[in-house]
Each structure stands twice: as structure tokens, then as C-alpha cells.
């Protein structure tokens, strides 16, 4: 009888120890995956920021600037998909698609007339100004304000007034 109680106690102890070890291992794996996702989202946000900054560096519309914008916007769209997937939203990619359509339209106009219309130039300046506004909203919505270094991407978006402004920004673009 003593041997049986000892055996049962030993088996229970082994099961508890194994459960504890598996639980700790699972937590380590989850933490590692979370860190990788934050890193990926952070890098993607940096690339979005960098490419939008590059695009909006000049309000002067030229064929070269338009071609550069097309290339950079396709990169922004890809990085935006990563951020949107990481944060379970559909914001940045929609905005990038909108800008791609606008820039492609200007490019088609240029190819057909070999010059830019006044409307194209105004629309280009408007896009450059809107991109500057977008960069400010991205900083407010996607970065962790509590981070001392200031560059940590936040995967859980605080649905604050900046988030609301970003949604309104997206919706106003898509209605144009």
C-alpha cells in the first residue's frame, strides 16, 4: 500500500514538473515570436516612414520624381501590408494603394500628352502635403509612447483620437 501511494505521488510530481517545464517553454516561444513580430512591424514602419519621406521631399513634379514615387509606393504598399497584418487593421495598405492609383494616373497623363497638366501639378502638391500629415499620424498611432528610446512599434493600437484621425484620413482619401 505504501509503495502504491509513493508511486502515485511520484507520478503526480513528475506530471506537474513536466507541465511546468512545458508551460515555461511555451511562454519562451510565445515571447520570442512576439519579439520577432514587433521587430518585423518596427522595421516595416521605418521603411514606410523612410519611403514616404523620400517621396515627399520635393513638391516639384517631374517625370523622374513620378517614377521614383511609383517605385517607393509599391515598397510602401508591401511594408504596409506587413504592418496592417501585424496590427489586425486595414489602414496603411489602403492609403498606399490610393496613392499608387493617383501617381499612376498622373504618369499615364504624362505619357499621353508628354507634359503635366495644371491639375496633375496641384494634385501632386496635395499628395505631398497629405503624406506629411500621414507621417505625423503614423508616429502617433503606431509607436509606443512609453518606450524610452521612442522607436518601438506597438502591435496593439490604442484607439485614441490619433487613430480616429488616421481612419478619417484614410476614408477621406478613398472618397476622392
GIWOKA-V946804 format. One record per helix or strand. SS is the DSSP state (A for helix, B for strand). FROM is the first residue (numbers start at 1). TO is the last residue. If there is no record, write none. Layout:
ss: [SS,SS]
from: [FROM,FROM]
to: [TO,TO]
This chain:
ss: [A,A,A,A,B,B,A]
from: [2,63,92,118,143,153,161]
to: [55,87,113,142,143,153,174]
